[in-house]
Amino acid sequence: MDGYLQLTVVAAFLAGLSGGLHCAAMCGPLIGIACGPCRKGLERSWLAQSLAYNAGRIASYVTAGVLAASLGAAGLALRGAPATQHATLVVMSASLILMAAYLAGLAPFARAVERAGTLAWRHIGPRANRFLPVNTPARAFGLGIVFGWLPCGLVYVTLVAALATADPWQGGLIMAAFGLGTLPNVLAISAWFKAITAVAKKPAARALFALVIATLGVLGLLKAVYPAVFTAAGEWCRTIL
């Protein structure tokens, strides 16, 4: 796996984790629908349905990442030039900066993207009705698949990074990392673990994650503009290690 891909996967996970409060606020009522019928039963039943819902949601993220990366691969095949690979690094790095801007509250454009996504949601959303009432893990999983396509600016920004990989496996991996990053906060809301969600609420934590992601984006852009410098730095690190 390319080193910069590893950094992008980490950035996607951090974006999901630090943006999890937004995801929890969006998905909290939905998890209430998915797990509400089993609250009177065993704790194991609640956990099974909660995990099933989130597994379906993350599966949709991965599917979207694979589709976006496949689109990127098709574009790369059409262009077929080394300069195109150079451009994908620029796009991926820019997407990390957009993630950071979104997390820092400096990206109102993401809301416009979310509004654009509502057009597709009008056709996908009604399909949730077939999984109601949610009284089994299988139905919770199906509901998660549907609501994984709920319009979300942070998801769309992360999909830009997936698209830039031009590799379906890598695109799916990035979106899986993002989905796993959202999981602690979403599960915390569903289980009322206030201590965990309090971490995501702290402005300092969000600012730190935004700084890390923005730094990775800037490093990617510098690598695209000055590749020789990064090659020399890599060789130096290998010699001292």
Secondary structure, DSSP 8 states (H G I E B T S, - for coil): --HHHHHHHHHHHHHHHHTHHHHHHHHHHHHHHHHGGGTTS-HHHHHHHHHHHHHHHHHHHHHHHHHHHHHHHHHHHHH--HHHHHHHHHHHHHHHHHHHHHHTT--THHHHHHHHHHHHHHHHGGGGGGG-S--SHHHHHHHHHHHTTS--HHHHHHHHHHHHH--HHHHHHHHHHHHHHHHHHHHHHHHT-HHHHHHHH-HHHHHHHHHHHHHHHHHHHHHHH-HHHHHHHHHHHHHH-
